[in-house]
Structures are given as structure tokens and as C-alpha cells.
Amino acid sequence: MSDLDSTSTLRKALAAYATGVAVVTARAPDTRPVAMTVNSFTTVSLQPPLVLWSAHRGVGPFDAFQAATHYAVHVLHAGQEATALHFARDVEDKFTGVAYVDGNHGLPLLDDFSARFLCQVEQRLNGGDHLMLLGRILEMEHRPAEPLIFHDGRFRPV
Ligand SMILES: Cc1cc2nc3c(=O)[nH]c(=O)nc-3n(C[C@H](O)[C@H](O)[C@H](O)COP(=O)(O)O)c2cc1C
């Protein structure tokens, strides 16, 4: 058995689990749009329709996501590596030069995705150094496409 106290060994083992990639957006209490790339997004329940993702407590937009009553999840398709990297960057305003529209609940909506879910926060759950945000899907749009895959710290072709 490997050493669980070694963060890098643990991170490497957890990275064996291949995931999709999504960009989550929300409005900060001061109305600024906030966004971040995540691979922690997962489905939870069909009835009621629930999803989950988790935000590291150290990320810049953490306070905004913690306070948000709604969020939008944009599931990325193959070829959107640049979008994933853009919204993972440590910059003050990730929306400078990025086209978006205001959706219901004031959610900043991107126009390129394979699936988009507008969610109401149902529960905020303590997840150690992350906060888990359980959301109920209120609206969705699906444009079938090949997925963007993240595995072992890298984007992969399908
Ligand atoms: C593929 C990928 C998946 C990520 N998944 C998550 C995640 O699930 N939760 C999280 O807190 N950060 C995740 N991150 C890191 C955040 O996107 C990044 O730390 C954040 O956007 C930085 O925001 P800040 O610069 O405003 O602090 C991921 C990054 C990448 C590239």
C-alpha cells in the first residue's frame, strides 16, 4: 500500500480516474461573473435531477461560489482544451474578451458546450479542503458531441 500522507502519490492515484471537463459559472454577490474549470462534476440523481461538483477552498472565486444560490455547468466537448485552460487560469477577470449572455437567475452563460445545466444550490457540504455543491437542475440543453476527457493530469482524445 502506498503512503496516503504523500499528497503527490495520492493525487497521482486519484488521477487514474478519467473524467469529463466542465466550466462552472455563477454571479458573485457584487454581480461579477465568476467561472472555473472543474473535473469534479458528477451526476447524483435523476429524480429529483441532482448534480454535484466541488470547489477547492483556495481558489480565487471560492467565496462567490460558496455564496451563490445558482450555478451553471457547461460540459465541454472534444477540442475545447483552450476553454478549459482559460477558465483554470489564475487571472482576476476570466470574462475579459469572453462572449457570454445573462441567463435566468443572472447566470453567465457560455455559448459553446455539449451539455449545459442551470442549477439551484440544494446543499453545501463540507468536503475537507473542498466544498461540495449539490445542485438541482432547473434547465438544460444538450448538443451531442465527442467529450473532452481528462486523465492522469492531461487532456486525452476519446
Ligand atoms: C481539468 C481541470 C479540472 C479542475 N477541476 C477542479 C475542481 O473540480 N475543483 C476545483 O476547485 N478546481 C479544479 N481545477 C482548478 C481550477 O480550475 C483553478 O484552480 C481555478 O480556476 C483557479 O481559479 P483562480 O485563479 O481564480 O484561483 C481544475 C483545473 C483543471 C485544468
PDBQT file of the ligand as one rigid body, heavy atoms in Angstrom, charges set to zero:
ROOT
HETATM    1  C1  LIG A 201      -9.040  19.826 -15.935  1.00  0.00    +0.000 C 
HETATM    2  C2  LIG A 201      -9.121  20.645 -14.664  1.00  0.00    +0.000 A 
HETATM    3  C3  LIG A 201     -10.031  20.279 -13.678  1.00  0.00    +0.000 A 
HETATM    4  C4  LIG A 201     -10.156  21.014 -12.491  1.00  0.00    +0.000 A 
HETATM    5  N1  LIG A 201     -11.082  20.639 -11.553  1.00  0.00    +0.000 NA
HETATM    6  C5  LIG A 201     -11.252  21.366 -10.437  1.00  0.00    +0.000 A 
HETATM    7  C6  LIG A 201     -12.271  21.034  -9.487  1.00  0.00    +0.000 A 
HETATM    8  O1  LIG A 201     -13.055  20.103  -9.680  1.00  0.00    +0.000 OA
HETATM    9  N2  LIG A 201     -12.371  21.804  -8.375  1.00  0.00    +0.000 N 
HETATM   10  C7  LIG A 201     -11.524  22.855  -8.141  1.00  0.00    +0.000 A 
HETATM   11  O2  LIG A 201     -11.654  23.503  -7.111  1.00  0.00    +0.000 OA
HETATM   12  N3  LIG A 201     -10.563  23.199  -9.022  1.00  0.00    +0.000 NA
HETATM   13  C8  LIG A 201     -10.412  22.488 -10.171  1.00  0.00    +0.000 A 
HETATM   14  N4  LIG A 201      -9.475  22.851 -11.093  1.00  0.00    +0.000 N 
HETATM   15  C9  LIG A 201      -8.646  24.022 -10.838  1.00  0.00    +0.000 C 
HETATM   16  C10 LIG A 201      -9.404  25.310 -11.072  1.00  0.00    +0.000 C 
HETATM   17  O3  LIG A 201      -9.973  25.380 -12.377  1.00  0.00    +0.000 OA
HETATM   18  C11 LIG A 201      -8.456  26.500 -10.871  1.00  0.00    +0.000 C 
HETATM   19  O4  LIG A 201      -7.753  26.351  -9.679  1.00  0.00    +0.000 OA
HETATM   20  C12 LIG A 201      -9.231  27.758 -10.753  1.00  0.00    +0.000 C 
HETATM   21  O5  LIG A 201      -9.911  28.056 -11.950  1.00  0.00    +0.000 OA
HETATM   22  C13 LIG A 201      -8.268  28.887 -10.439  1.00  0.00    +0.000 C 
HETATM   23  O6  LIG A 201      -9.087  29.992 -10.166  1.00  0.00    +0.000 OA
HETATM   24  P1  LIG A 201      -8.436  31.298  -9.592  1.00  0.00    +0.000 P 
HETATM   25  O7  LIG A 201      -7.316  31.594 -10.483  1.00  0.00    +0.000 OA
HETATM   26  O8  LIG A 201      -9.476  32.340  -9.695  1.00  0.00    +0.000 OA
HETATM   27  O9  LIG A 201      -7.991  30.953  -8.224  1.00  0.00    +0.000 OA
HETATM   28  C14 LIG A 201      -9.333  22.137 -12.288  1.00  0.00    +0.000 A 
HETATM   29  C15 LIG A 201      -8.421  22.519 -13.278  1.00  0.00    +0.000 A 
HETATM   30  C16 LIG A 201      -8.318  21.790 -14.462  1.00  0.00    +0.000 A 
HETATM   31  C17 LIG A 201      -7.365  22.224 -15.538  1.00  0.00    +0.000 C 
ENDROOT
TORSDOF 0
